[in-house]
Every structure is written in structure tokens, then in C-alpha cells.
Amino acid sequence: MAKRFQVLVVGGGLVGAAAALGIERIGYSVALFERAAPRETRGRLGFDARMIALAPKWKDFLEVFGDGAWHHHGQFERLLAWEELGTAQVSFDAADVGAAQLGFMASMSDLQTRLWTQVEASSIEVFLGEHIEDIDVGVEHVTIGTGVEVQGSLLIGADGASSRVRDLLNLDRTLRPTGQSAIVTVVEVSEHHANTARQRFLHDGPLALLPLDTQDDRHVVSIVWSQSDAQAQRRAALDERAFCEELTDASEGCLGEVRTADERFCLPLEQQVSESFTPSSRTLLLGDSARVLHPLAGQGANLGLEDVEALLEVLQHRPSDPGANRLWRDFSRLRGLRSKSMVAAMSFFRHVYAIDDPTFSWLRNLGVRLVDQFGPVKQFLLKEALGDGLALRTAEKVKWPA
């Protein structure tokens, strides 16, 4: 006899847990499948290497799920960007759009464990460590086979870039190899970051230095350094001193000397977008299951939470059948357009900054100067980054039950 729920969520990470909590809060019965409960990780400098930059609006969104669901490790009020060839730079300030900050720095593992605590305190039924053997999408329900059968009216795949849901359903996706990998780590520098996020566009890929708060007099930043696969492998194998020296040079010493580096992780970069966010009316894909972006704009987690917002906007009207035919048509179309445009934009910028022709470099610098001097363009870009522009905005529409 199959166990029956209204919504089945596969994946208990940031996006999956937030989706499950939001759906349960609206009033649906929810089952959540996850291989293992998340655990917070910290390196020897006191931070998770997987730091993420989140738009300010996600603070209020996540706090809805319970006291302690939100925590951050830094914030930035200014973004400064410049390139390897030339002297032009562009700066974005939160004050330009009347905001207190441009973003928060949060630990992925920290947020996941905090949301998991809320899941365990809710009425969500958790299937932990269950291997999903098969998925059968029928006309009236979806069945997940894990040794026991579990049925639901709607299946949500939020289980990451290597999605089991997507693979079992044989769903197509568009892959865009980048030929790059990212080195992510946390480093201590000699000068304070002044709550400013910095990004230098190198010929081989962008380097981001993102501010973190400490409880002492150390100056610490999160590093995301995109580069060719060969360079990433070489730099990952360097001893700590040599790596710090190369990082100091690559950042032009904008924060002084890089004194020490935590453990380095080398992650291959590959952009991908699923052909459909709703391969059937009873199946949805969210987060990295649906799309994976180049970290150039730091929008991966933000777009995943946008997916959750859009999902809850549809379900807040409490349709009796959450997998009803055509219910998710607009969701799929709009989320797909948003994702494909972001992937295309990241590919465009990555290729533009890889061109080292002197004339093209001059044109890039001229364009950067014009953007920096033209207030309306900067405000437009800032509002998009903050989630207040032309992109999907549904947070203010979601009516949480009291």
C-alpha cells in the first residue's frame, strides 16, 4: 500500500528545504526525500568554503520559516569591478537605489542545516537515506519507488545539478561547457574589505573577493576564482605560500597581501538548462536541477530561491490538485526564459572578457566608463541584481498563512 501525500520534494538542500517548508506552511501534506541530513562545515579560518552572495530580500523570505532560519556572515554595500587590461572601473552603491546593502554573504551549509532544523520541527515527513529506484508519472499521481511506494499529486525535483529525478525521467538539457573551473576558498588579507565586494575580470576568467565578518581583527574574504581548467588544476596543487602570492598578483593587491588561504576546492564549471521546468503537469524542476550558471554573477542560489517564490505564488491559491493540467504552464515558460537569458548573458560576458585584442580592450574600458557615469543604467542593473527590476518578482505576492 503506497503512502500518500499531496506534494513530494526530492532534495533537502537550500532550495528543496525552502520549497518543502513553504508548501507545508500553505497547507499541503509534504514528503521530503534526502540522502543525508546536512551538516555545517567550517574550515580552519572559521568559514565554510561554499559561501554564497544572496540578495537582501532573501533575508525576510527565509526568516518566515522560523526563528533561526536565517544567518549571515557578512554584507556588502558596494560592488567594485574592473578588468585586467585597462584602467576603467565601475562601482555600484546600495545608496544609489535607497538600499541598506547590496547583498549578504551566507554559508550554504549553515543555511541548509538551519532550514533542516525547521523541517524536522514541521509536519513534513522525511525519507532520509532512501535510494530512489524509479519514478512513475501517471495521469492522476506520481509514484516514487524506494523500497516502499510513495505517491503524490505533484513531484518537485530539487536535487541539484546531477539530479536523480531528471535522470530517471530521461529529461533533456542543454549543456554549455565553459572550459573553466573555479577555485573556491577563504583567505586572510592584510587590509580591511570595507564591506565592498570586488571583482576583477582577468583574461582567463573573473576573480571575486567577497567580504566576510570576523569576531577579531582579522580581514577575511571569500574567493571565487574562475579560470581555465589547466590553470585551476595547477593552482590547486600549489603550496599555500605560492597560491597566496599568485592570488595577490591576480587581485592587484586590492586588499593588500594575501596572508593565508584555507583549503581550496576546484570545481568544474558547466552551464546547463533543462529543456522544460515542467516536463509534465505533475513534475517540476527547481534550482540546479533545472539550471546551472557560471558563477560570474553569483546568481545561482538567488535564482533557485526565485523558483521557490514562483512556486509558492501558484500554490498560495490552494488549488485542490497541485498537479492539475496546465497549472504550471506559465511557471515553466517564465522560469525557462529567465534561466536561458541568464545563461546566455553569462556566456556573453565570459567571451567578451576573454578577448585580449587591444582595440576591443579599449572598447570594453570605454563601455565600463560610460556605465559608471550613467546613473539610470547603474540603477537598472542594481535593481535587477536586488530582484526589484524587470525579472520575476513574486515574494511580495506570496500570502503566508498566519
N, C-alpha and C positions, 0 to 999 in steps of 0.2 A: 504493500500500500504506500503510495507516494505521499510525502509530506507536502503540504500545500501552503503557498504564500502568494501575496499579490505581486511582489517585486523581488527578483533575485539579482544581487550585485556580486560580481566576481572581481575581486581585487580590493584589499583593505588599506591601500596607501592613502596619500593625501586626498586625491580626487574621489576614489571609491568610498572611503570612510565618510567624507563630507556629503557625498550623494546619498549614502545609506541613512545617515543621520537626518538629513533634510527631508527625505521621503518618509521616514518614520515619524518625524515631527508633524508632517502634514496629516498623517493618519493612516498610512498604509502598513500592512504587515510586510516585513522585510527579512530576507535571509542574506547573510553576507559570507562569502567564501574567500578564505585567505590561507596561503600555505603555512605561514608562521606569524605569530604576533610580532609587531615591530618593536625594535629596541633602540633607545637613544645611543648614538655613538659620539665620542669625543676624542680628538687627537691630543697630543702632548701639549699643544698650545691652548687647549681648553675648548676647541670648537669642532663641530662636525665639518668634514671637508666638503660635504654637499650643502653648502649654503645657497639659498635662493633669494632673489630680489622680488618682493611682492608689492604690487600697487597698494596704496593706503586703504582703499576701500575694502580689501580682504580682511583687514583687522576687525571691522564691525561685523562682517559676514561670518567669520569663524567664531567670534565671541558669542554669537547666538546659540551655538551648540553647547554652551555650558561654561561655567566659571573655570578658568584654567585652560580652555581650549586654545587660546592664543598666547604666544610668547615670541618676542623678537630679540635679536642680538645686535641691533644697530639700526640706524636710519640715515638717510641722506637727503639733504635739502638742495643739493646742487649736483649737476652732472657736467663733467668737462670731457670733451672728446677732441682728439687731434690725430694727425697721421704722421707716418714715418718720414715721408717726403714732403717738405714744405713747412711753413710756419703758421698756417691758419689754424684756428681752433674755434669751437663753438661751445657755449656754455648754456645750460638750462637751469633756471632757478625756480623753486617752488613758489616763491613770492610773485612770479610773473603771472600765475594763474590763481593767486589767492589761496594757495595750499600751504599747509604747515610742513609737509615733506613730500618728496617725490617717490619715496619708497622705503620699505623696511627690509632689513636683512634677517632672514629666518633660517633655522636649521630644519632641513627636510625630516631628519629622523626625530627631532624634538616635536615638530608639529604632528607627525604620524603617531607617535606614542601618546600625545595629548588627546588626539581625536579618538584613538583606540580606547582610552580610558572612558571616554564618553559613550562609545559603542557598548562597552561592557556594562555600563550603568543603564543602558536603554533596554527596550523590549525587542531589539534586533536579535534574531537567532544566528549565532556564529557557527559556521562549519570550518573548523580550523584543522589544517593539515590534510584535508581531503583531496585526493588526486581526482581531477575531473576527467573521466574516461570518455564521455561522449555528451553531445548536446543535440537534442531533437526539437526542432522548431515546428510546432503544429499550428493548425488554424486557430485553436482556442487557447493553447497554452504552450509553454516551453518546458521541457524536461531536461534536467541535468542528472547524469549518472555518475555517482561517486562511490558505488558500493551500495548506497541506498538511493532511491529516486526522489528528487525534489522538483516540484512543479511550481511555476509561477505564470502570471499573465504577461509579465514583462521581464526580459533579461537585459542587464546592463553589464557590458564588458568594460572594466576599468582596471585591467590587469597589466598595463604597461606596454612598452614597445614590442616585446616578444609575447604578445597576447595569446594565451591559450584559447580564449573564446574565438578570436579572429581565425586562428589556425584550424580549429575544429569545424568551423563553419565554412572553411575554404574561401575566405573573403579576399578579394583582390586589393592591392595597394600600389600606389605609385612611389617608387624609390628614386631618390636623387642622391647618389653618392657624392660626397664632397672632397674625398681625397685628403681629409683632415682628421686630426684627433685633437682632443682638448686635454691639457694638463690642468687638473683642479687641485688646489691645496690652500692652506692658510699660512701666511708668513708674517713675521715681525719686521717692521721697518723702523728707521731712525727718526722719522718725522710724523707728526700727527696728520691724520687724513682730513681733518676739519669737516667731517660729515659730508664729504664730497665723493661721489662715485667717479672714477676716472676710466677712460677707455682710449687706448692708443691703437690706431689702425696700422698694423705692420703689413709689409708686402706678403708675408706668409700667413697672416691671419690676425684677428683682433686680440688684444690683451686687455682684460678688465681687472681693475683693482677696486674692490668694494669694501666700504668701511664697516668695521666691527667694533663694538664697545667692550672694554675690559674693566675689571674692578681694581686695577692697579695703574701704574704709569707706563705700561707697555703700549706700543702703537701697532695694531694688528689689522690686516686686511685679508679678505678672501680673494683668491686668484682664479680666474678662468682664462686660460691662455690657449687659443685655437691656433693650430699650425699644421704643417704638412705631417703626414704620418711618419715619415722618416725622421724629421726633426723632433717630433714628440717622443719617439722611441729613444732617440739619442739623449734628449734632455731628461727623460725619466730615469735613465741609467747613470746620470752624473752623480758625483758625490754632492753632499749638501752645499758645501762651500762653492763649488763650481756652478751649481744651479743658481744659487743666490747672486753670484756675480753676473751671470747671463741675464737674470731677471732684472737686476739693477740697470744694466745697459739697455735692455729692451723697453723698460719703462722710462728711460731717460733720467733716472734718479728723481722722478717727480715727488717721491716720498722719502728721498734720501737713500741710504744704503739698505738693501735687504739683508737683515742680520741673520735670520734663521728661518727655515722652512719646515713645516710639518710633513707628514707622509704625503707623497704625491700619487695621484691616480691618473692614469692615462686612459681616456675614454674615446673610442672611435666615433666619429660624427657622421651620421647618415640621416638625411631628411626623408620623411615619408608621410604620405597622406592616404588614408583608406578611401576607396572608391565611393563608399557611402557610409554615413554615420548611422543610418538605419537600414541595414541590409534586409530587414523585414519589419513589419509593423510591431513585432514583439521583441525586437532586438535593437539595442542602442550601443554605440561605442563612445567612450568618453576619454579625455586626456590623451596620454601617449599611446593608448590602444588605437586611437583614431588618427593622431598625427604626432610627428616628432620634428622639432625645429632645430636649426642651428642655434647655438646659444648666443649669437651675435647681439640680439636684442633682449635676451633674458626673459622671454615671454612664455616659455613652456608651461610652467606652473600656473601662470596667470591665465593662459588660455584654457587650461584644464578646469580651473575654477569658474571661468566663464561658461564652460559646458554645463557645469552643475547649476549655475544660475538659470541658464536657459531651460534646463530640465525641470527645475522647480517652478519656473514660471508657467509651464504647461500643466504640471500636476497640481498646482495650488487650486485649480478649479475643480479638483476632486472628480475626474471622470471615473465612472464606475468600473470601466475596463481600461487600465493604464496601457494596454497594448492594442487598443482598438484601431481598426484600419484607418489610415490617413491622419491619425492623431499627431504623428511625428514628422509629417511631410515638410512643414516649414522649418522645423528644428534642423532636419537633415540638410536642407538646402542652405540655410543661413550659416550654420556652423561649418559646412563644407566650403562655402565661398570665403568665409573668414580665414579658414585654415590654408586654403590654396593661395590666397592673396599673401598671407604671411610667409609661406614657404617660398613663393616667387620673389617677394621682397628681400628675404634673407639671401637667396641665391644671387639676386641682382647686386646687392651691396658687396657681397663677398667677392664677386668677379670684378666689380668696379675698382675695389681697393687692391686687387691683385695685379692690376695693370701698372707697370713701372715706367711707361713712356713719359719723358719729360713734359711734353705738351699736355698729355692727359693729366699728369700730376698738377700742372698749373691750373687746368680747368677745375679739377677737384677742389683745390685750395680756394679758387675764386668762388665756387659754389658754396663752400663752407663759410666763407666770409659773408656772403650775401645772406645766408640763412641766419647767421649770428646777428646781423644788423637789422633783419626784417622781423619785427615783433609779431605780426599776425601769423607768420609761418611757424615761428617757435611756439606760439601759444597753441596752434593747431596740433603740432607734434606732441606737445606736452599733454594736452587733453586726451589724445589717443593713448599715450602711454599710461595715463592715470585711469583709463576706462571711462572717460567722460566725453569722448568725441563721437565720431560717426559710427564707431564699432558697436556691436550689440551691447546694449545696456539694459539689464533686466533686474539688477539687485534691488532697485527701489520698487520694483513691481511685485516682488515676492511677499506675500502676506503671511507671515508666520502665525500659526495659531497661538493664542495666549497660553 
